[in-house]
Amino acid sequence: MRVIDISERKNREKQIKKQNEQLRKILWIQSHRTRQPVASILGLIHILDKKSLTEDNQKIFQMLQVEADKLDNVIRETVIRTNSIVK
């Protein structure tokens, strides 16, 4: 019985290591590959001359900014949660 327990424990440890590696990959993708275009969008939003926009375009712009901020927050939250799990 003890041999089975040790073998089972090793298999579980191997599985946990594999899951942690997958989480690290997700963390990297979220914090680098996904976050970069969102940061670029937010930067472009910041430098856009809002005064030159029509009233309708200003409303659209505001909606775009809100949605980009939401996406940025989701990415940040995912990175924080994944980081806390992997450590």
DSSP file (Angstrom, degrees, kcal/mol; ACC not computed):
  #  RESIDUE AA STRUCTURE BP1 BP2  ACC     N-H-->O    O-->H-N    N-H-->O    O-->H-N    TCO  KAPPA ALPHA  PHI   PSI    X-CA   Y-CA   Z-CA
    1    1 A M     >        0   0    0      0, 0.0     4,-2.1     0, 0.0     5,-0.1   0.000 360.0 360.0 360.0 -39.4    0.0    0.0    0.0
    2    2 A R  H  >  +     0   0    0      1,-0.2     4,-2.3     2,-0.2     5,-0.2   0.872 360.0  53.9 -64.2 -37.6    2.8    2.5    0.8
    3    3 A V  H  > S+     0   0    0      1,-0.2     4,-2.6     2,-0.2    -1,-0.2   0.901 108.1  50.3 -63.2 -41.3    4.3    2.1   -2.6
    4    4 A I  H  > S+     0   0    0      2,-0.2     4,-2.9     1,-0.2    -2,-0.2   0.906 109.6  51.3 -63.6 -41.6    1.0    3.0   -4.2
    5    5 A D  H  X S+     0   0    0     -4,-2.1     4,-2.4     2,-0.2    -2,-0.2   0.915 111.9  46.0 -62.6 -43.4    0.7    6.0   -2.0
    6    6 A I  H  X S+     0   0    0     -4,-2.3     4,-2.5     2,-0.2    -2,-0.2   0.922 114.3  48.0 -65.7 -44.0    4.2    7.2   -2.9
    7    7 A S  H  X S+     0   0    0     -4,-2.6     4,-2.2     2,-0.2    -2,-0.2   0.917 112.9  48.2 -62.4 -44.0    3.6    6.6   -6.6
    8    8 A E  H  X S+     0   0    0     -4,-2.9     4,-2.3     2,-0.2    -1,-0.2   0.897 111.1  51.2 -63.6 -40.7    0.2    8.4   -6.5
    9    9 A R  H  X S+     0   0    0     -4,-2.4     4,-2.6    -5,-0.2    -2,-0.2   0.912 109.4  49.9 -63.5 -43.1    1.8   11.3   -4.6
   10   10 A K  H  X S+     0   0    0     -4,-2.5     4,-2.4     1,-0.2    -1,-0.2   0.898 110.2  51.0 -63.1 -40.2    4.5   11.6   -7.3
   11   11 A N  H  X S+     0   0    0     -4,-2.2     4,-2.2     2,-0.2    -1,-0.2   0.904 111.0  48.2 -63.6 -40.8    1.9   11.5  -10.0
   12   12 A R  H  X S+     0   0    0     -4,-2.3     4,-2.6     2,-0.2    -2,-0.2   0.910 111.1  49.9 -66.4 -41.8    0.0   14.3   -8.3
   13   13 A E  H  X S+     0   0    0     -4,-2.6     4,-2.5     2,-0.2    -2,-0.2   0.906 110.7  50.5 -61.8 -41.4    3.1   16.4   -7.8
   14   14 A K  H  X S+     0   0    0     -4,-2.4     4,-2.1     1,-0.2    -1,-0.2   0.907 111.2  48.6 -62.0 -42.2    3.9   15.9  -11.5
   15   15 A Q  H  X S+     0   0    0     -4,-2.2     4,-2.5     2,-0.2    -2,-0.2   0.901 110.9  50.1 -65.5 -42.1    0.4   17.0  -12.4
   16   16 A I  H  X S+     0   0    0     -4,-2.6     4,-2.7     2,-0.2    -2,-0.2   0.908 110.1  50.5 -63.9 -42.4    0.6   20.1  -10.2
   17   17 A K  H  X S+     0   0    0     -4,-2.5     4,-2.2     2,-0.2    -1,-0.2   0.909 110.9  49.3 -61.5 -41.4    4.0   21.1  -11.7
   18   18 A K  H  X S+     0   0    0     -4,-2.1     4,-2.0     2,-0.2    -2,-0.2   0.912 111.8  48.3 -64.6 -42.7    2.4   20.7  -15.2
   19   19 A Q  H  X S+     0   0    0     -4,-2.5     4,-2.5     1,-0.2    -2,-0.2   0.908 110.6  51.4 -63.7 -42.0   -0.5   22.9  -14.2
   20   20 A N  H  X S+     0   0    0     -4,-2.7     4,-2.3     1,-0.2    -1,-0.2   0.886 108.1  52.1 -62.9 -38.6    1.7   25.5  -12.7
   21   21 A E  H  X S+     0   0    0     -4,-2.2     4,-2.0     2,-0.2    -1,-0.2   0.909 109.5  49.4 -64.4 -41.1    3.8   25.6  -15.9
   22   22 A Q  H  X S+     0   0    0     -4,-2.0     4,-2.4     1,-0.2    -2,-0.2   0.905 110.1  51.2 -63.1 -41.3    0.6   26.2  -17.9
   23   23 A L  H  X S+     0   0    0     -4,-2.5     4,-2.8     1,-0.2    -2,-0.2   0.891 107.7  53.0 -63.1 -39.0   -0.4   28.9  -15.5
   24   24 A R  H  X S+     0   0    0     -4,-2.3     4,-2.4     2,-0.2    -1,-0.2   0.895 109.1  49.5 -61.9 -39.7    3.0   30.6  -15.9
   25   25 A K  H  X S+     0   0    0     -4,-2.0     4,-2.5     2,-0.2    -2,-0.2   0.918 112.2  47.3 -65.4 -43.0    2.5   30.5  -19.7
   26   26 A I  H  X S+     0   0    0     -4,-2.4     4,-2.9     1,-0.2     5,-0.2   0.915 111.1  52.5 -62.8 -43.1   -1.0   32.1  -19.3
   27   27 A L  H  X S+     0   0    0     -4,-2.8     4,-2.7     1,-0.2    -2,-0.2   0.916 110.4  47.5 -58.7 -45.3    0.5   34.7  -17.0
   28   28 A W  H  X>S+     0   0    0     -4,-2.4     4,-1.8     2,-0.2     5,-0.7   0.927 112.7  48.4 -64.2 -45.3    3.1   35.6  -19.5
   29   29 A I  I  <>S+     0   0    0     -4,-2.5     5,-2.9     1,-0.2     6,-0.5   0.936 115.5  44.9 -60.5 -46.5    0.7   35.8  -22.4
   30   30 A Q  I  <>S+     0   0    0     -4,-2.9     5,-1.1     1,-0.2    -2,-0.2   0.924 116.9  43.8 -64.2 -44.3   -1.7   38.0  -20.3
   31   31 A S  I  <5S+     0   0    0     -4,-2.7    -1,-0.2    -5,-0.2    -2,-0.2   0.687 132.5  15.1 -79.6 -16.4    1.0   40.2  -19.0
   32   32 A H  I  X5S+     0   0    0     -4,-1.8     4,-1.8    -5,-0.2    -3,-0.2   0.727 128.8  34.0-119.5 -63.1    2.9   40.7  -22.2
   33   33 A R  I  4<S+     0   0    0     -5,-0.7    -3,-0.2    -4,-0.3    -4,-0.1   0.886 127.9  33.9 -72.4 -39.3    1.1   39.7  -25.4
   34   34 A T  I  ><S+     0   0    0     -5,-2.9     4,-1.1     2,-0.1    -1,-0.2   0.886 118.8  51.0 -81.8 -40.4   -2.5   40.6  -24.4
   35   35 A R  H  ><S+     0   0    0     -5,-1.1     4,-2.8    -6,-0.5     5,-0.2   0.835  99.0  66.6 -67.5 -34.2   -1.6   43.6  -22.3
   36   36 A Q  H  X S+     0   0    0     -4,-1.8     4,-2.1     1,-0.2    -1,-0.2   0.924 102.7  42.9 -59.8 -50.4    0.6   45.3  -25.0
   37   37 A P  H  > S+     0   0    0      0, 0.0     4,-2.5     0, 0.0    -1,-0.2   0.881 114.8  51.7 -65.4 -34.2   -2.1   46.1  -27.5
   38   38 A V  H  X S+     0   0    0     -4,-1.1     4,-2.6     2,-0.2    -2,-0.2   0.923 109.3  49.8 -65.8 -42.6   -4.5   47.2  -24.8
   39   39 A A  H  X S+     0   0    0     -4,-2.8     4,-2.2     1,-0.2    -1,-0.2   0.883 110.6  51.0 -62.1 -37.6   -1.8   49.5  -23.4
   40   40 A S  H  X S+     0   0    0     -4,-2.1     4,-2.5    -5,-0.2    -2,-0.2   0.922 109.9  49.0 -64.9 -44.1   -1.3   50.9  -27.0
   41   41 A I  H  X S+     0   0    0     -4,-2.5     4,-2.5     1,-0.2    -2,-0.2   0.932 111.8  49.0 -60.3 -46.2   -5.0   51.5  -27.4
   42   42 A L  H  X S+     0   0    0     -4,-2.6     4,-2.0     1,-0.2    -1,-0.2   0.884 111.1  50.6 -62.6 -38.1   -5.1   53.3  -24.0
   43   43 A G  H  X S+     0   0    0     -4,-2.2     4,-1.7     2,-0.2    -1,-0.2   0.912 110.7  48.0 -64.9 -42.8   -2.1   55.4  -25.0
   44   44 A L  H  X S+     0   0    0     -4,-2.5     4,-1.2     1,-0.2    -2,-0.2   0.888 110.2  52.6 -64.9 -39.3   -3.7   56.4  -28.3
   45   45 A I  H  < S+     0   0    0     -4,-2.5     3,-0.3     1,-0.2    -1,-0.2   0.906 108.0  52.9 -59.8 -41.2   -6.9   57.3  -26.5
   46   46 A H  H  < S+     0   0    0     -4,-2.0    -1,-0.2     1,-0.2    -2,-0.2   0.865 113.5  40.5 -65.3 -37.7   -4.9   59.5  -24.2
   47   47 A I  H  < S+     0   0    0     -4,-1.7    -1,-0.2    -5,-0.1    -2,-0.2   0.569  86.5 114.7 -91.9  -7.6   -3.2   61.5  -27.0
   48   48 A L  S  < S-     0   0    0     -4,-1.2     2,-1.3    -3,-0.3     3,-0.1  -0.385  74.4-119.5 -64.5 136.8   -6.3   61.8  -29.3
   49   49 A D    >   -     0   0    0      1,-0.2     3,-0.9    -2,-0.1     4,-0.2  -0.654  32.3-176.5 -77.9  97.7   -7.5   65.4  -29.7
   50   50 A K  G >  S+     0   0    0     -2,-1.3     3,-1.3     1,-0.2    -1,-0.2   0.748  73.5  68.1 -70.8 -24.5  -11.0   65.0  -28.3
   51   51 A K  G 3  S+     0   0    0      1,-0.3    -1,-0.2    -3,-0.1    -2,-0.1   0.781  94.7  57.1 -67.3 -26.1  -11.9   68.6  -29.0
   52   52 A S  G <  S+     0   0    0     -3,-0.9    -1,-0.3     2,-0.0     2,-0.2   0.529  88.5  99.7 -83.8  -4.5  -11.8   67.9  -32.8
   53   53 A L  S <  S-     0   0    0     -3,-1.3    -3,-0.0    -4,-0.2     2,-0.0  -0.516  77.3-115.2 -82.5 147.7  -14.4   65.1  -32.5
   54   54 A T     >  -     0   0    0     -2,-0.2     4,-2.4     1,-0.1     5,-0.2  -0.290  35.8-102.3 -68.2 166.8  -18.0   65.5  -33.4
   55   55 A E  H  > S+     0   0    0      1,-0.2     4,-1.7     2,-0.2     5,-0.1   0.912 124.5  48.2 -59.3 -43.5  -20.5   65.1  -30.5
   56   56 A D  H  > S+     0   0    0      1,-0.2     4,-2.2     2,-0.2    -1,-0.2   0.917 111.8  49.2 -63.2 -43.3  -21.4   61.6  -31.7
   57   57 A N  H  > S+     0   0    0      1,-0.2     4,-2.9     2,-0.2    -1,-0.2   0.833 106.5  56.8 -67.3 -31.4  -17.7   60.6  -32.1
   58   58 A Q  H  X S+     0   0    0     -4,-2.4     4,-2.4     2,-0.2    -1,-0.2   0.895 107.6  48.4 -64.1 -39.1  -17.0   61.9  -28.6
   59   59 A K  H  X S+     0   0    0     -4,-1.7     4,-2.2     2,-0.2    -2,-0.2   0.927 113.3  46.9 -65.0 -44.8  -19.7   59.6  -27.2
   60   60 A I  H  X S+     0   0    0     -4,-2.2     4,-2.6     1,-0.2    -2,-0.2   0.918 111.1  52.6 -61.7 -43.4  -18.2   56.7  -29.2
   61   61 A F  H  X S+     0   0    0     -4,-2.9     4,-2.6     1,-0.2    -2,-0.2   0.918 108.1  50.3 -58.2 -45.6  -14.8   57.7  -27.9
   62   62 A Q  H  X S+     0   0    0     -4,-2.4     4,-2.3     1,-0.2    -1,-0.2   0.896 110.9  49.0 -62.0 -40.3  -15.9   57.7  -24.3
   63   63 A M  H  X S+     0   0    0     -4,-2.2     4,-2.5     2,-0.2    -1,-0.2   0.910 110.4  51.3 -65.0 -41.2  -17.5   54.2  -24.8
   64   64 A L  H  X S+     0   0    0     -4,-2.6     4,-2.5     1,-0.2    -2,-0.2   0.914 110.3  49.4 -60.3 -43.7  -14.2   53.0  -26.3
   65   65 A Q  H  X S+     0   0    0     -4,-2.6     4,-2.4     2,-0.2    -2,-0.2   0.914 110.9  49.3 -63.5 -43.5  -12.3   54.3  -23.4
   66   66 A V  H  X S+     0   0    0     -4,-2.3     4,-2.2     1,-0.2    -2,-0.2   0.925 113.7  45.8 -61.5 -45.4  -14.6   52.7  -20.9
   67   67 A E  H  X S+     0   0    0     -4,-2.5     4,-2.4     2,-0.2    -2,-0.2   0.883 111.8  51.0 -68.7 -38.2  -14.3   49.3  -22.6
   68   68 A A  H  X S+     0   0    0     -4,-2.5     4,-2.4    -5,-0.2    -1,-0.2   0.903 110.7  49.9 -64.6 -40.6  -10.6   49.5  -23.0
   69   69 A D  H  X S+     0   0    0     -4,-2.4     4,-2.4     2,-0.2    -2,-0.2   0.900 109.7  51.2 -63.1 -40.7  -10.3   50.3  -19.3
   70   70 A K  H  X S+     0   0    0     -4,-2.2     4,-2.3     2,-0.2    -2,-0.2   0.938 111.2  47.3 -61.0 -46.7  -12.5   47.3  -18.5
   71   71 A L  H  X S+     0   0    0     -4,-2.4     4,-2.4     1,-0.2    -2,-0.2   0.907 110.7  52.3 -62.1 -41.9  -10.3   45.0  -20.6
   72   72 A D  H  X S+     0   0    0     -4,-2.4     4,-2.5     1,-0.2    -1,-0.2   0.909 109.8  49.2 -59.7 -43.0   -7.2   46.4  -19.0
   73   73 A N  H  X S+     0   0    0     -4,-2.4     4,-2.7     2,-0.2    -2,-0.2   0.888 109.2  51.8 -65.3 -39.1   -8.6   45.7  -15.6
   74   74 A V  H  X S+     0   0    0     -4,-2.3     4,-2.5     2,-0.2    -2,-0.2   0.925 111.4  47.7 -62.6 -44.0   -9.6   42.1  -16.5
   75   75 A I  H  X S+     0   0    0     -4,-2.4     4,-2.4     2,-0.2    -2,-0.2   0.935 113.0  47.9 -62.8 -46.5   -6.0   41.5  -17.8
   76   76 A R  H  X S+     0   0    0     -4,-2.5     4,-2.6     1,-0.2    -2,-0.2   0.919 112.6  48.8 -60.8 -44.3   -4.5   43.0  -14.6
   77   77 A E  H  X S+     0   0    0     -4,-2.7     4,-2.7     2,-0.2     5,-0.2   0.902 111.0  50.4 -63.3 -41.6   -6.8   40.9  -12.4
   78   78 A T  H  X S+     0   0    0     -4,-2.5     4,-2.7     2,-0.2     5,-0.3   0.917 111.3  48.5 -62.2 -43.5   -6.0   37.7  -14.3
   79   79 A V  H  X S+     0   0    0     -4,-2.4     4,-2.6     2,-0.2    -2,-0.2   0.927 112.9  47.6 -62.9 -45.4   -2.3   38.4  -14.0
   80   80 A I  H  X S+     0   0    0     -4,-2.6     4,-2.0     2,-0.2    -2,-0.2   0.936 115.3  44.6 -62.4 -47.2   -2.6   39.1  -10.2
   81   81 A R  H  X S+     0   0    0     -4,-2.7     4,-1.5     2,-0.2    -2,-0.2   0.915 115.1  47.3 -65.2 -43.1   -4.7   36.0   -9.6
   82   82 A T  H  X S+     0   0    0     -4,-2.7     4,-2.3    -5,-0.2    -1,-0.2   0.913 110.8  52.9 -65.3 -40.9   -2.5   33.7  -11.7
   83   83 A N  H  X S+     0   0    0     -4,-2.6     4,-1.6    -5,-0.3    -1,-0.2   0.889 108.1  50.5 -60.5 -40.3    0.6   35.1  -10.0
   84   84 A S  H  < S+     0   0    0     -4,-2.0    -1,-0.2     1,-0.2    -2,-0.2   0.802 112.1  47.7 -70.6 -28.3   -0.8   34.3   -6.6
   85   85 A I  H  < S+     0   0    0     -4,-1.5    -2,-0.2    -3,-0.2    -1,-0.2   0.895 111.6  48.9 -76.6 -41.1   -1.6   30.7   -7.6
   86   86 A V  H  <        0   0    0     -4,-2.3    -2,-0.2     1,-0.2    -1,-0.1   0.814 360.0 360.0 -72.5 -31.3    1.7   30.0   -9.2
   87   87 A K     <        0   0    0     -4,-1.6    -1,-0.2    -5,-0.2    -2,-0.1   0.501 360.0 360.0 -67.6 360.0    3.9   31.2   -6.3
